Amino acid sequence: MASLSLVAACGGSEADAEAGAGAEGSGTDSEIVAEAQAAVEQNRRGTDRALPDSSPAPLPDQNIWVISCLEAGEGCSAPAAGAKEAGEALGWDVTVFDGKGTPDGFAEGIRTAIADQADGIILDVVDCVAAKSALEEAKAAGIPIYAFYSLDCDDPLLGEGGEPLFDAELQYEEGRTYAEQVEDVYSKSVADYVIAETDGQAKVIQFIEDDILVAQHLYKGFARHLEPCGGCEIVAQVPFTLTDLATGQLRAKAAAALTQHPDANVVYVPYDAALTLGIAQAVTASGRDDELLVTGGEGLSPNIGFVREGKGQDMIAGAPARWVGWAAIDGMNRLLQGEEQVDPGIGLQTLDTSSPSLPTETTFYDGNIDEEGKPTQDYEANYRRIWGLS
């Protein structure tokens, strides 16, 4: 874990943060810090739940298309690969289409799926609003639409009046929507970590992204949960886009911001691909890695390495990308048969070098692990069992 004093972020258009935190020099109530520390300890133990115990028999010979937001980013490619693997285990024909981080790319993928007479379309970090016309065409063609890590056209951030186009989505505990899970649970786990690790004295450079709704929910949720920390402050917000990830511009933005905010001691990054595609490299190149607390996301393969080696990232807010892909195929099978969606049991786990362990049986985070780094549940074996494959 990094100590306190410096940070990374932007270049180009940087906006001072108005969202979130106490005035500089104010203190944080000790109870706020204690509550954050208790939450971190709970999250280190993991919050995964029971796996599904039954499933309708899988339909045979389905033609399923997965529209991946950006295959260059493991946060998109890993769950897409999991879905392909799971679908092919069912004997389905699963095509992964690379949307390349653009609305035109998403629309092309959806329309190609329609032309291929797809039996179902799975959206992988593709918001409804970014491909609305193409999704309407898929609906008109009678193709079921399943989504994960994606927000529908009635998302609250879009205002009132939007009509939802998704037929089903990944489920969360207690019926939470994806937006609620991201803002109220996932983002809170990161804010709690920052409060606890800085003893309520965080000075944050926050990377923000507005071209995908989930990133907006992530950074807005983090700011909201940081707000009770009176000694914490978001000193700057750094805008970036999926195009910055695809073109390599993100590293330059991060390097520029490191020189602009010497008072910062925390770098908030909403998801791991943004670290692997530029921010972590800028942090390590700055020579100030040991002075910064750099938050991360899901626990992708490179990011596990960053945390283990203490280079450019200090924590993981574990979200199991491969498991999400398997859960999406289970969800699509239920959707195709008119069955209710179920909670797949996916929670989160906070990991860092102070945790009992990092994953030892996979190179990436794939669900809650025990003190030896071994998975506490085998979701793949469970799906194979309830699908009648074993």
C-alpha beads as a LAMMPS data file, in Angstrom:
LAMMPS data file: protein, C-alpha beads

390 atoms
389 bonds

1 atom types
1 bond types

-500.0 500.0 xlo xhi
-500.0 500.0 ylo yhi
-500.0 500.0 zlo zhi

Masses

1 110.0

Atoms # bond

1 1 1 0.000 0.000 0.000
2 1 1 1.186 3.502 -0.775
3 1 1 1.870 6.090 1.876
4 1 1 0.560 9.627 1.697
5 1 1 1.559 12.450 -0.605
6 1 1 1.070 12.842 -4.358
7 1 1 -1.029 11.475 -7.128
8 1 1 -1.808 11.045 -10.758
9 1 1 -4.399 12.099 -13.300
10 1 1 -5.201 14.247 -16.273
11 1 1 -3.930 16.555 -18.869
12 1 1 -6.144 18.284 -21.374
13 1 1 -9.398 19.356 -19.776
14 1 1 -9.232 19.002 -16.004
15 1 1 -12.166 20.038 -13.854
16 1 1 -11.811 20.897 -10.206
17 1 1 -13.998 18.620 -8.146
18 1 1 -17.135 20.090 -6.737
19 1 1 -18.598 16.745 -5.780
20 1 1 -17.557 15.347 -2.691
21 1 1 -15.500 16.120 0.355
22 1 1 -14.711 18.293 3.279
23 1 1 -12.786 21.530 3.091
24 1 1 -9.018 21.235 3.271
25 1 1 -7.751 21.357 6.824
26 1 1 -10.955 20.078 8.407
27 1 1 -10.868 16.871 10.397
28 1 1 -12.672 13.573 10.137
29 1 1 -14.756 12.282 12.999
30 1 1 -13.054 9.256 14.513
31 1 1 -16.293 7.296 14.251
32 1 1 -16.301 7.765 10.467
33 1 1 -12.786 6.343 10.263
34 1 1 -13.675 3.465 12.586
35 1 1 -16.752 2.609 10.522
36 1 1 -14.676 2.642 7.338
37 1 1 -12.039 0.385 8.902
38 1 1 -14.722 -2.092 10.009
39 1 1 -16.233 -2.099 6.508
40 1 1 -12.834 -2.756 4.946
41 1 1 -12.245 -5.729 7.229
42 1 1 -15.633 -7.161 6.257
43 1 1 -14.944 -6.606 2.571
44 1 1 -11.547 -8.301 2.889
45 1 1 -13.405 -11.444 3.966
46 1 1 -15.582 -11.222 0.836
47 1 1 -19.322 -10.896 0.266
48 1 1 -20.131 -13.603 -2.306
49 1 1 -23.382 -15.460 -1.639
50 1 1 -24.825 -18.897 -2.359
51 1 1 -24.705 -20.094 -5.964
52 1 1 -27.897 -20.893 -7.928
53 1 1 -29.225 -24.355 -7.109
54 1 1 -31.287 -25.077 -10.232
55 1 1 -31.702 -24.086 -13.869
56 1 1 -33.980 -24.899 -16.783
57 1 1 -32.426 -27.439 -19.135
58 1 1 -30.370 -25.458 -21.671
59 1 1 -31.857 -24.942 -25.110
60 1 1 -29.804 -26.577 -27.882
61 1 1 -28.043 -24.917 -30.815
62 1 1 -28.440 -21.255 -29.916
63 1 1 -26.743 -18.471 -31.907
64 1 1 -25.651 -15.890 -29.316
65 1 1 -23.775 -12.657 -29.957
66 1 1 -21.789 -10.859 -27.254
67 1 1 -21.211 -7.168 -28.011
68 1 1 -18.017 -6.322 -26.121
69 1 1 -17.329 -2.685 -25.375
70 1 1 -13.589 -2.792 -26.097
71 1 1 -11.611 -6.010 -26.533
72 1 1 -8.365 -4.105 -25.921
73 1 1 -9.525 -3.650 -22.334
74 1 1 -9.582 -6.802 -20.191
75 1 1 -12.561 -5.444 -18.256
76 1 1 -14.581 -6.000 -21.442
77 1 1 -12.714 -8.939 -22.968
78 1 1 -12.576 -11.128 -19.834
79 1 1 -16.333 -11.410 -19.228
80 1 1 -16.883 -11.760 -22.982
81 1 1 -14.432 -14.667 -23.012
82 1 1 -16.197 -16.187 -20.004
83 1 1 -19.534 -15.967 -21.808
84 1 1 -18.089 -17.574 -24.940
85 1 1 -16.556 -20.380 -22.894
86 1 1 -19.787 -21.017 -20.989
87 1 1 -21.972 -20.820 -24.081
88 1 1 -19.797 -23.233 -25.987
89 1 1 -19.996 -25.632 -23.039
90 1 1 -23.741 -25.689 -23.785
91 1 1 -23.091 -26.373 -27.453
92 1 1 -24.080 -22.846 -28.441
93 1 1 -22.474 -20.815 -31.207
94 1 1 -21.174 -17.702 -29.414
95 1 1 -19.702 -14.787 -31.379
96 1 1 -17.829 -12.001 -29.572
97 1 1 -17.955 -8.712 -31.496
98 1 1 -15.470 -5.959 -30.615
99 1 1 -17.328 -2.647 -30.331
100 1 1 -13.945 -0.860 -30.151
101 1 1 -15.218 1.626 -27.599
102 1 1 -17.496 3.600 -29.928
103 1 1 -21.276 3.880 -30.399
104 1 1 -20.788 3.170 -34.113
105 1 1 -18.952 -0.012 -33.221
106 1 1 -21.686 -1.112 -30.794
107 1 1 -24.378 -0.463 -33.405
108 1 1 -22.427 -2.351 -36.065
109 1 1 -22.151 -5.358 -33.778
110 1 1 -25.859 -5.378 -32.952
111 1 1 -26.882 -4.993 -36.584
112 1 1 -24.484 -7.754 -37.644
113 1 1 -26.076 -9.988 -35.017
114 1 1 -29.519 -9.168 -36.422
115 1 1 -28.354 -9.999 -39.931
116 1 1 -26.984 -13.293 -38.612
117 1 1 -30.416 -14.084 -37.145
118 1 1 -29.062 -14.234 -33.607
119 1 1 -31.171 -16.028 -31.015
120 1 1 -29.966 -13.612 -28.366
121 1 1 -27.694 -10.603 -27.839
122 1 1 -25.591 -10.046 -24.701
123 1 1 -24.351 -6.509 -24.023
124 1 1 -20.961 -6.286 -22.296
125 1 1 -20.497 -2.729 -20.941
126 1 1 -22.647 -1.284 -23.717
127 1 1 -25.191 1.262 -22.495
128 1 1 -28.616 1.365 -24.102
129 1 1 -28.295 5.059 -24.926
130 1 1 -25.046 4.405 -26.835
131 1 1 -26.747 2.000 -29.248
132 1 1 -30.422 2.862 -28.938
133 1 1 -31.452 2.714 -32.608
134 1 1 -29.706 -0.604 -33.190
135 1 1 -31.240 -2.068 -30.030
136 1 1 -34.679 -0.938 -31.170
137 1 1 -34.035 -2.798 -34.419
138 1 1 -33.077 -5.914 -32.445
139 1 1 -36.267 -5.629 -30.415
140 1 1 -38.304 -5.252 -33.599
141 1 1 -36.622 -8.403 -34.917
142 1 1 -37.700 -10.249 -31.770
143 1 1 -34.157 -10.873 -30.499
144 1 1 -33.892 -11.047 -26.668
145 1 1 -31.375 -8.623 -25.149
146 1 1 -29.442 -9.493 -21.977
147 1 1 -27.023 -7.015 -20.389
148 1 1 -24.310 -6.861 -17.764
149 1 1 -22.183 -3.921 -16.672
150 1 1 -24.567 -1.875 -18.848
151 1 1 -27.281 0.694 -18.085
152 1 1 -30.683 0.733 -19.763
153 1 1 -32.312 3.726 -21.459
154 1 1 -34.328 4.500 -18.301
155 1 1 -31.200 4.976 -16.175
156 1 1 -31.690 7.802 -13.627
157 1 1 -28.664 9.712 -14.919
158 1 1 -30.466 10.175 -18.241
159 1 1 -33.436 11.949 -16.672
160 1 1 -37.058 10.905 -16.920
161 1 1 -38.892 9.501 -19.903
162 1 1 -36.516 6.880 -21.233
163 1 1 -37.973 3.521 -22.194
164 1 1 -35.997 0.420 -21.183
165 1 1 -34.867 -1.875 -23.997
166 1 1 -33.108 -4.668 -22.089
167 1 1 -35.102 -7.848 -21.559
168 1 1 -32.973 -9.059 -18.639
169 1 1 -29.876 -8.058 -16.694
170 1 1 -27.365 -9.552 -14.274
171 1 1 -28.981 -9.793 -10.840
172 1 1 -27.656 -8.496 -7.523
173 1 1 -28.366 -9.069 -3.850
174 1 1 -31.798 -8.044 -2.557
175 1 1 -32.974 -7.098 -6.036
176 1 1 -30.642 -4.133 -6.436
177 1 1 -30.351 -2.654 -9.883
178 1 1 -26.912 -2.479 -11.417
179 1 1 -26.798 1.276 -10.810
180 1 1 -27.647 0.724 -7.140
181 1 1 -25.045 -2.018 -6.799
182 1 1 -22.369 0.201 -8.318
183 1 1 -23.182 3.324 -6.304
184 1 1 -24.365 1.914 -2.995
185 1 1 -22.139 -1.154 -2.580
186 1 1 -19.151 -1.255 -4.916
187 1 1 -18.231 2.443 -4.807
188 1 1 -18.749 2.521 -1.058
189 1 1 -16.184 -0.257 -0.649
190 1 1 -13.584 1.923 -2.418
191 1 1 -14.482 5.062 -0.445
192 1 1 -14.296 3.115 2.823
193 1 1 -10.861 1.853 1.834
194 1 1 -9.593 5.362 1.062
195 1 1 -10.945 6.762 4.333
196 1 1 -9.503 3.899 6.372
197 1 1 -6.067 3.820 4.731
198 1 1 -5.540 7.597 4.937
199 1 1 -6.979 7.859 8.441
200 1 1 -9.576 10.275 7.091
201 1 1 -7.064 12.614 5.419
202 1 1 -7.435 11.797 1.726
203 1 1 -6.580 14.326 -0.969
204 1 1 -7.885 12.703 -4.116
205 1 1 -7.318 13.096 -7.827
206 1 1 -10.362 11.401 -9.310
207 1 1 -10.451 10.037 -12.841
208 1 1 -13.939 10.481 -14.259
209 1 1 -15.532 9.207 -17.447
210 1 1 -18.848 10.290 -18.942
211 1 1 -19.033 8.281 -22.173
212 1 1 -20.268 5.173 -20.349
213 1 1 -22.924 5.388 -17.653
214 1 1 -21.372 2.834 -15.334
215 1 1 -18.274 4.990 -15.006
216 1 1 -20.495 7.928 -14.041
217 1 1 -22.199 5.836 -11.379
218 1 1 -18.803 4.709 -10.125
219 1 1 -17.265 8.133 -9.674
220 1 1 -20.451 9.762 -8.415
221 1 1 -20.944 6.950 -5.905
222 1 1 -17.357 7.248 -4.687
223 1 1 -17.703 11.017 -4.208
224 1 1 -20.973 10.582 -2.316
225 1 1 -19.548 7.996 0.063
226 1 1 -16.381 10.062 0.608
227 1 1 -18.401 13.139 1.568
228 1 1 -18.877 12.264 5.294
229 1 1 -15.084 12.266 5.642
230 1 1 -14.504 15.830 6.819
231 1 1 -10.738 15.638 6.388
232 1 1 -10.998 14.257 2.857
233 1 1 -11.101 16.284 -0.330
234 1 1 -11.312 15.651 -4.058
235 1 1 -8.699 18.112 -5.257
236 1 1 -9.270 17.533 -8.973
237 1 1 -11.338 15.546 -11.424
238 1 1 -9.689 14.275 -14.591
239 1 1 -11.969 13.459 -17.543
240 1 1 -11.111 10.610 -19.903
241 1 1 -12.912 8.493 -22.502
242 1 1 -12.845 4.971 -23.906
243 1 1 -11.058 6.455 -26.909
244 1 1 -8.243 7.583 -24.604
245 1 1 -7.817 3.953 -23.541
246 1 1 -7.826 2.697 -27.117
247 1 1 -5.376 5.338 -28.412
248 1 1 -2.927 5.429 -25.501
249 1 1 -3.726 9.031 -24.561
250 1 1 -4.620 8.181 -20.988
251 1 1 -1.026 7.844 -19.837
252 1 1 -0.201 11.347 -21.034
253 1 1 -3.191 12.760 -19.163
254 1 1 -2.115 10.990 -15.998
255 1 1 1.489 12.121 -16.290
256 1 1 0.426 15.734 -16.735
257 1 1 -1.744 15.695 -13.623
258 1 1 1.008 14.303 -11.434
259 1 1 2.881 17.574 -11.766
260 1 1 -0.214 19.706 -11.164
261 1 1 -1.359 18.388 -7.780
262 1 1 1.575 17.742 -5.442
263 1 1 -0.790 17.931 -2.458
264 1 1 -2.752 14.814 -3.499
265 1 1 -2.141 11.486 -1.800
266 1 1 -4.795 9.312 -3.475
267 1 1 -5.455 8.426 -7.111
268 1 1 -9.017 7.221 -7.677
269 1 1 -9.395 5.069 -10.805
270 1 1 -12.880 3.669 -11.531
271 1 1 -11.850 0.375 -13.143
272 1 1 -8.748 -1.699 -13.805
273 1 1 -8.428 -1.262 -17.572
274 1 1 -7.773 2.441 -17.051
275 1 1 -4.781 1.471 -14.914
276 1 1 -3.404 -1.131 -17.292
277 1 1 -3.813 1.175 -20.291
278 1 1 -1.929 4.149 -18.930
279 1 1 -2.484 5.356 -15.367
280 1 1 -0.370 2.746 -13.543
281 1 1 2.517 3.351 -15.925
282 1 1 2.348 7.088 -15.327
283 1 1 2.345 6.575 -11.569
284 1 1 5.406 4.319 -11.606
285 1 1 7.257 6.582 -14.047
286 1 1 6.644 9.568 -11.788
287 1 1 8.902 8.143 -9.085
288 1 1 6.209 8.844 -6.491
289 1 1 4.487 5.469 -6.417
290 1 1 5.366 4.900 -2.741
291 1 1 3.731 8.198 -1.802
292 1 1 0.385 7.461 -3.436
293 1 1 -2.606 5.311 -2.626
294 1 1 -3.888 4.142 -6.010
295 1 1 -7.316 2.513 -6.049
296 1 1 -8.338 -0.031 -8.631
297 1 1 -11.205 -2.102 -9.836
298 1 1 -12.054 -5.680 -10.661
299 1 1 -8.793 -7.551 -10.205
300 1 1 -7.753 -8.325 -13.786
301 1 1 -4.554 -10.270 -14.470
302 1 1 -2.141 -7.326 -14.867
303 1 1 -3.702 -5.564 -11.901
304 1 1 -3.176 -8.491 -9.558
305 1 1 0.473 -8.218 -10.559
306 1 1 0.532 -4.448 -9.968
307 1 1 -0.777 -4.907 -6.427
308 1 1 1.455 -7.891 -5.650
309 1 1 4.550 -5.976 -6.797
310 1 1 3.463 -2.618 -5.415
311 1 1 3.711 -0.929 -8.805
312 1 1 1.043 1.572 -9.834
313 1 1 -1.907 0.082 -7.916
314 1 1 -2.551 -0.630 -4.241
315 1 1 -5.996 -2.196 -3.944
316 1 1 -8.505 -4.318 -5.769
317 1 1 -12.263 -3.987 -5.368
318 1 1 -12.738 -7.506 -6.623
319 1 1 -15.406 -8.102 -9.262
320 1 1 -15.107 -11.520 -10.986
321 1 1 -15.153 -10.800 -14.725
322 1 1 -15.034 -14.419 -15.923
323 1 1 -17.797 -15.448 -13.506
324 1 1 -19.956 -12.603 -14.832
325 1 1 -19.637 -14.122 -18.312
326 1 1 -20.794 -17.528 -17.084
327 1 1 -23.656 -15.910 -15.164
328 1 1 -24.668 -14.063 -18.343
329 1 1 -25.031 -17.319 -20.264
330 1 1 -27.125 -18.757 -17.441
331 1 1 -29.214 -15.589 -17.510
332 1 1 -29.623 -15.775 -21.287
333 1 1 -30.750 -19.403 -21.056
334 1 1 -33.400 -18.390 -18.528
335 1 1 -34.443 -15.413 -20.669
336 1 1 -34.827 -17.546 -23.801
337 1 1 -37.183 -19.843 -21.894
338 1 1 -39.221 -17.147 -20.164
339 1 1 -37.842 -18.050 -16.729
340 1 1 -37.201 -15.626 -13.865
341 1 1 -33.672 -14.353 -13.416
342 1 1 -31.846 -15.420 -10.233
343 1 1 -29.106 -14.006 -8.033
344 1 1 -25.849 -15.616 -9.202
345 1 1 -24.236 -14.896 -5.818
346 1 1 -21.657 -12.412 -7.042
347 1 1 -20.409 -10.041 -4.333
348 1 1 -17.035 -8.346 -3.957
349 1 1 -13.776 -8.654 -2.061
350 1 1 -11.227 -6.001 -1.156
351 1 1 -7.666 -7.195 -1.722
352 1 1 -4.296 -5.571 -1.104
353 1 1 -0.902 -6.565 0.260
354 1 1 -2.340 -6.397 3.785
355 1 1 -4.947 -9.031 2.892
356 1 1 -4.349 -12.607 4.004
357 1 1 -3.682 -13.526 0.383
358 1 1 -4.016 -12.671 -3.288
359 1 1 -5.314 -15.262 -5.791
360 1 1 -3.024 -18.284 -6.096
361 1 1 -4.996 -20.540 -8.464
362 1 1 -5.748 -17.912 -11.113
363 1 1 -3.866 -14.883 -12.385
364 1 1 -7.027 -12.790 -11.961
365 1 1 -9.710 -12.304 -9.325
366 1 1 -12.429 -14.898 -9.916
367 1 1 -14.595 -14.684 -6.812
368 1 1 -13.940 -14.737 -3.073
369 1 1 -10.714 -16.398 -1.971
370 1 1 -9.641 -17.805 1.384
371 1 1 -6.476 -17.092 3.376
372 1 1 -4.491 -19.338 1.035
373 1 1 -5.729 -17.531 -2.060
374 1 1 -7.986 -20.404 -3.120
375 1 1 -11.573 -19.895 -4.345
376 1 1 -14.242 -20.392 -1.704
377 1 1 -16.770 -21.555 -4.338
378 1 1 -16.584 -23.269 -7.732
379 1 1 -19.176 -21.432 -9.835
380 1 1 -18.182 -23.210 -13.070
381 1 1 -18.726 -26.657 -11.569
382 1 1 -22.018 -25.458 -10.135
383 1 1 -23.255 -24.174 -13.501
384 1 1 -22.238 -27.393 -15.211
385 1 1 -24.157 -29.321 -12.559
386 1 1 -27.393 -27.322 -12.741
387 1 1 -27.210 -27.297 -16.560
388 1 1 -26.994 -31.090 -16.521
389 1 1 -23.484 -31.222 -17.993
390 1 1 -21.928 -33.164 -15.105

Bonds

1 1 1 2
2 1 2 3
3 1 3 4
4 1 4 5
5 1 5 6
6 1 6 7
7 1 7 8
8 1 8 9
9 1 9 10
10 1 10 11
11 1 11 12
12 1 12 13
13 1 13 14
14 1 14 15
15 1 15 16
16 1 16 17
17 1 17 18
18 1 18 19
19 1 19 20
20 1 20 21
21 1 21 22
22 1 22 23
23 1 23 24
24 1 24 25
25 1 25 26
26 1 26 27
27 1 27 28
28 1 28 29
29 1 29 30
30 1 30 31
31 1 31 32
32 1 32 33
33 1 33 34
34 1 34 35
35 1 35 36
36 1 36 37
37 1 37 38
38 1 38 39
39 1 39 40
40 1 40 41
41 1 41 42
42 1 42 43
43 1 43 44
44 1 44 45
45 1 45 46
46 1 46 47
47 1 47 48
48 1 48 49
49 1 49 50
50 1 50 51
51 1 51 52
52 1 52 53
53 1 53 54
54 1 54 55
55 1 55 56
56 1 56 57
57 1 57 58
58 1 58 59
59 1 59 60
60 1 60 61
61 1 61 62
62 1 62 63
63 1 63 64
64 1 64 65
65 1 65 66
66 1 66 67
67 1 67 68
68 1 68 69
69 1 69 70
70 1 70 71
71 1 71 72
72 1 72 73
73 1 73 74
74 1 74 75
75 1 75 76
76 1 76 77
77 1 77 78
78 1 78 79
79 1 79 80
80 1 80 81
81 1 81 82
82 1 82 83
83 1 83 84
84 1 84 85
85 1 85 86
86 1 86 87
87 1 87 88
88 1 88 89
89 1 89 90
90 1 90 91
91 1 91 92
92 1 92 93
93 1 93 94
94 1 94 95
95 1 95 96
96 1 96 97
97 1 97 98
98 1 98 99
99 1 99 100
100 1 100 101
101 1 101 102
102 1 102 103
103 1 103 104
104 1 104 105
105 1 105 106
106 1 106 107
107 1 107 108
108 1 108 109
109 1 109 110
110 1 110 111
111 1 111 112
112 1 112 113
113 1 113 114
114 1 114 115
115 1 115 116
116 1 116 117
117 1 117 118
118 1 118 119
119 1 119 120
120 1 120 121
121 1 121 122
122 1 122 123
123 1 123 124
124 1 124 125
125 1 125 126
126 1 126 127
127 1 127 128
128 1 128 129
129 1 129 130
130 1 130 131
131 1 131 132
132 1 132 133
133 1 133 134
134 1 134 135
135 1 135 136
136 1 136 137
137 1 137 138
138 1 138 139
139 1 139 140
140 1 140 141
141 1 141 142
142 1 142 143
143 1 143 144
144 1 144 145
145 1 145 146
146 1 146 147
147 1 147 148
148 1 148 149
149 1 149 150
150 1 150 151
151 1 151 152
152 1 152 153
153 1 153 154
154 1 154 155
155 1 155 156
156 1 156 157
157 1 157 158
158 1 158 159
159 1 159 160
160 1 160 161
161 1 161 162
162 1 162 163
163 1 163 164
164 1 164 165
165 1 165 166
166 1 166 167
167 1 167 168
168 1 168 169
169 1 169 170
170 1 170 171
171 1 171 172
172 1 172 173
173 1 173 174
174 1 174 175
175 1 175 176
176 1 176 177
177 1 177 178
178 1 178 179
179 1 179 180
180 1 180 181
181 1 181 182
182 1 182 183
183 1 183 184
184 1 184 185
185 1 185 186
186 1 186 187
187 1 187 188
188 1 188 189
189 1 189 190
190 1 190 191
191 1 191 192
192 1 192 193
193 1 193 194
194 1 194 195
195 1 195 196
196 1 196 197
197 1 197 198
198 1 198 199
199 1 199 200
200 1 200 201
201 1 201 202
202 1 202 203
203 1 203 204
204 1 204 205
205 1 205 206
206 1 206 207
207 1 207 208
208 1 208 209
209 1 209 210
210 1 210 211
211 1 211 212
212 1 212 213
213 1 213 214
214 1 214 215
215 1 215 216
216 1 216 217
217 1 217 218
218 1 218 219
219 1 219 220
220 1 220 221
221 1 221 222
222 1 222 223
223 1 223 224
224 1 224 225
225 1 225 226
226 1 226 227
227 1 227 228
228 1 228 229
229 1 229 230
230 1 230 231
231 1 231 232
232 1 232 233
233 1 233 234
234 1 234 235
235 1 235 236
236 1 236 237
237 1 237 238
238 1 238 239
239 1 239 240
240 1 240 241
241 1 241 242
242 1 242 243
243 1 243 244
244 1 244 245
245 1 245 246
246 1 246 247
247 1 247 248
248 1 248 249
249 1 249 250
250 1 250 251
251 1 251 252
252 1 252 253
253 1 253 254
254 1 254 255
255 1 255 256
256 1 256 257
257 1 257 258
258 1 258 259
259 1 259 260
260 1 260 261
261 1 261 262
262 1 262 263
263 1 263 264
264 1 264 265
265 1 265 266
266 1 266 267
267 1 267 268
268 1 268 269
269 1 269 270
270 1 270 271
271 1 271 272
272 1 272 273
273 1 273 274
274 1 274 275
275 1 275 276
276 1 276 277
277 1 277 278
278 1 278 279
279 1 279 280
280 1 280 281
281 1 281 282
282 1 282 283
283 1 283 284
284 1 284 285
285 1 285 286
286 1 286 287
287 1 287 288
288 1 288 289
289 1 289 290
290 1 290 291
291 1 291 292
292 1 292 293
293 1 293 294
294 1 294 295
295 1 295 296
296 1 296 297
297 1 297 298
298 1 298 299
299 1 299 300
300 1 300 301
301 1 301 302
302 1 302 303
303 1 303 304
304 1 304 305
305 1 305 306
306 1 306 307
307 1 307 308
308 1 308 309
309 1 309 310
310 1 310 311
311 1 311 312
312 1 312 313
313 1 313 314
314 1 314 315
315 1 315 316
316 1 316 317
317 1 317 318
318 1 318 319
319 1 319 320
320 1 320 321
321 1 321 322
322 1 322 323
323 1 323 324
324 1 324 325
325 1 325 326
326 1 326 327
327 1 327 328
328 1 328 329
329 1 329 330
330 1 330 331
331 1 331 332
332 1 332 333
333 1 333 334
334 1 334 335
335 1 335 336
336 1 336 337
337 1 337 338
338 1 338 339
339 1 339 340
340 1 340 341
341 1 341 342
342 1 342 343
343 1 343 344
344 1 344 345
345 1 345 346
346 1 346 347
347 1 347 348
348 1 348 349
349 1 349 350
350 1 350 351
351 1 351 352
352 1 352 353
353 1 353 354
354 1 354 355
355 1 355 356
356 1 356 357
357 1 357 358
358 1 358 359
359 1 359 360
360 1 360 361
361 1 361 362
362 1 362 363
363 1 363 364
364 1 364 365
365 1 365 366
366 1 366 367
367 1 367 368
368 1 368 369
369 1 369 370
370 1 370 371
371 1 371 372
372 1 372 373
373 1 373 374
374 1 374 375
375 1 375 376
376 1 376 377
377 1 377 378
378 1 378 379
379 1 379 380
380 1 380 381
381 1 381 382
382 1 382 383
383 1 383 384
384 1 384 385
385 1 385 386
386 1 386 387
387 1 387 388
388 1 388 389
389 1 389 390
